[in-house]
């Protein structure tokens, strides 16, 4: 996305979308990709000719957010794995396949089994998701039914994804379940054929496919 200064002074450059530069007055300024998306698409309707210019602060907000979303990340990238405790065995198998990326210095992995005794579970998870570049959501019926994962970890993930801290959210379907209306229906979902890992003839092949896609995403984000 080109955020170069091609618009008149004090206006948001949107010539790449075939729109005139504009100023927003109805959307609060927030340092997140949501602000940019709203800013780009709010003015699809015909607008009055008289539009107030952006303030210096608003222009800086847009520039800083655009820079954050496009800059490459230094390796290793931090991966947070969100999963239901009942799916410990499947999580372990995935981590085994991800270990090659970890050994190569491409990623670090964190999940709730690393929480130390005496540490606040909620605070530790909050901090780890906030620091994560990529979050893996391990989709099963257990995950959707869990208050800890679906209602808390997923909500935190989306909060930091919208703010630009988390760069990628990758849903992974491990077992068959009703995922209608959830993130597990999005195009980013793995495996690409959307067949749950446990239904593959060879589960090792399924995990290898998932890790290959994660490697591609990591390389796309990193230096």
C-alpha positions in Angstrom: 0.0 0.0 0.0 1.4 3.3 -1.0 1.2 6.0 1.7 3.5 8.4 -0.1 2.8 12.1 0.1 0.9 12.5 -3.1 -2.1 14.3 -1.7 -2.5 18.1 -1.0 -1.1 19.2 2.3 -3.2 18.1 5.3 -5.2 15.5 3.3 -5.1 11.6 3.3 -3.6 10.3 0.0 -6.0 7.8 -1.5 -5.4 8.1 -5.3 -4.4 4.4 -5.4 -8.1 3.6 -4.6 -9.4 6.1 -7.2 -10.7 8.5 -4.5 -9.9 12.1 -3.8 -7.8 12.9 -0.7 -10.0 13.3 2.4 -10.2 14.2 6.1 -12.1 12.1 8.6 -14.1 13.8 11.4 -16.3 10.9 12.6 -13.7 8.2 13.4 -11.6 8.5 16.6 -7.9 8.5 15.9 -6.4 5.2 17.1 -3.1 3.7 16.3 -4.4 0.6 14.6 -5.0 -1.0 11.3 -8.8 -0.7 12.0 -8.4 3.1 11.8 -6.7 3.0 8.4 -9.3 0.5 7.0 -12.2 2.7 8.2 -10.4 5.7 6.9 -10.0 4.2 3.5 -13.5 3.0 3.0 -15.7 5.4 4.8 -15.5 7.8 1.9 -16.8 5.5 -0.9 -20.0 7.6 -0.9 -20.1 11.0 -2.7 -18.9 13.6 -0.2 -19.3 17.4 0.1 -16.6 19.4 -1.6 -15.7 21.1 1.7 -13.7 18.6 3.7 -11.5 19.6 6.6 -7.8 18.9 6.2 -6.1 16.4 8.5 -4.4 17.8 11.6 -0.6 17.2 12.0 -1.3 14.7 14.8 -3.7 12.7 12.7 -1.2 12.6 9.8 1.5 11.4 12.1 -0.9 8.7 13.5 -1.5 7.4 9.9 2.2 7.4 9.0 3.2 5.6 12.2 0.6 2.9 11.8 1.4 2.3 8.1 5.1 2.0 9.0 4.3 -0.5 11.8 2.2 -2.7 9.5 4.7 -2.8 6.6 8.1 -3.0 8.3 9.9 -6.4 8.4 10.4 -8.1 11.7 13.7 -9.3 13.2 14.0 -13.0 13.7 13.1 -15.0 15.7 9.4 -14.3 15.5 7.4 -15.0 18.6 4.6 -17.5 18.2 1.9 -18.0 20.8 -0.2 -21.2 20.7 -3.7 -21.0 21.9 -5.3 -24.4 22.6 -7.7 -26.2 24.9 -6.1 -28.2 27.6 -7.9 -31.3 26.4 -5.9 -31.1 23.2 -2.5 -31.3 24.8 -1.4 -34.3 22.7 -2.3 -32.6 19.4 -0.5 -29.4 20.5 2.6 -31.5 21.4 2.6 -33.1 17.9 2.4 -29.7 16.3 5.3 -28.3 18.4 7.4 -31.3 17.4 7.0 -30.4 13.8 7.6 -26.7 14.5 10.8 -27.5 16.3 12.9 -27.4 13.1 11.9 -23.7 12.6 12.8 -23.1 16.3 16.2 -24.7 15.9 16.9 -22.7 12.7 16.3 -19.5 14.7 13.2 -18.6 12.7 10.7 -18.6 15.6 10.3 -19.0 19.4 7.2 -20.9 20.7 5.2 -20.2 23.8 2.1 -21.8 25.3 0.5 -22.1 28.7 2.6 -25.1 29.7 5.4 -22.6 30.2 3.6 -20.7 33.0 5.6 -21.1 36.2 4.2 -21.8 39.6 3.3 -18.7 41.5 2.8 -16.7 38.3 -0.6 -15.1 37.5 -1.9 -17.2 34.6 -4.1 -14.4 33.2 -1.3 -11.8 33.4 1.2 -14.1 31.8 -1.1 -15.0 28.9 -1.9 -11.3 28.4 1.8 -10.4 28.2 2.7 -13.3 25.9 -0.1 -12.6 23.4 0.9 -8.9 23.5 4.5 -9.8 22.6 3.5 -12.4 20.0 4.0 -11.7 16.2 2.0 -14.8 15.2 -0.8 -16.5 17.1 -1.9 -20.1 16.3 -5.4 -21.1 17.2 -5.8 -24.9 17.5 -9.4 -25.5 16.4 -11.3 -28.3 18.0 -14.7 -28.6 19.7 -12.8 -28.3 23.0 -11.4 -25.0 21.9 -14.7 -23.5 20.9 -16.3 -24.7 24.1 -13.6 -23.4 26.4 -14.0 -20.1 28.2 -10.3 -19.7 28.6 -9.4 -20.1 25.0 -12.4 -18.9 22.9 -13.7 -16.3 25.3 -10.4 -14.9 26.7 -7.3 -15.8 24.6 -9.1 -15.4 21.3 -10.5 -12.0 22.3 -7.1 -10.8 23.5 -5.6 -12.0 20.2 -8.0 -10.0 18.1 -7.4 -7.0 20.3 -3.7 -7.0 19.7 -4.2 -8.0 16.0 -6.3 -4.9 15.5 -3.7 -2.7 17.2 -1.0 -4.1 14.9 1.0 -5.8 17.6 0.0 -9.3 16.5 0.8 -9.5 12.8 -0.8 -12.8 11.9 -3.6 -15.0 13.3 -3.5 -18.5 11.9 -6.5 -20.8 12.7 -5.6 -24.5 12.4 -8.3 -27.1 12.2 -7.2 -30.2 14.2 -10.5 -32.0 14.7 -13.9 -31.9 13.1 -16.3 -29.4 14.7 -19.0 -26.9 13.8 -16.9 -23.8 13.1 -19.6 -21.9 11.3 -19.3 -18.1 12.0 -15.9 -18.4 13.6 -12.3 -17.5 12.5 -11.8 -21.1 11.5 -13.8 -20.4 8.3 -11.4 -17.7 7.1 -9.1 -18.1 4.1 -6.1 -18.1 6.4 -7.2 -21.4 8.0 -4.8 -24.4 7.8 -4.7 -27.0 6.4 -5.4 -25.3 3.1 -7.8 -28.1 2.0 -9.7 -27.5 5.3 -9.6 -31.2 6.1 -9.1 -31.5 9.9 -5.7 -33.0 10.8 -7.1 -36.0 12.5 -9.0 -37.0 9.3 -5.9 -37.1 7.2 -4.7 -40.6 6.2 -1.3 -39.6 7.4 -1.3 -37.0 10.3 2.4 -36.5 10.0 1.9 -35.3 6.4 -0.8 -32.9 7.6 1.4 -31.4 10.3 4.3 -31.1 7.7 1.9 -29.2 5.4 0.9 -26.8 8.2 4.5 -26.1 9.2 5.5 -25.5 5.6 2.8 -22.8 5.4 3.9 -21.3 8.7 7.5 -21.1 7.4 6.3 -19.2 4.3 4.4 -16.8 6.5 7.4 -16.3 8.9 9.7 -15.5 5.9 7.2 -13.1 4.5 7.1 -11.1 7.8 10.8 -11.3 8.7 14.0 -9.7 7.5 
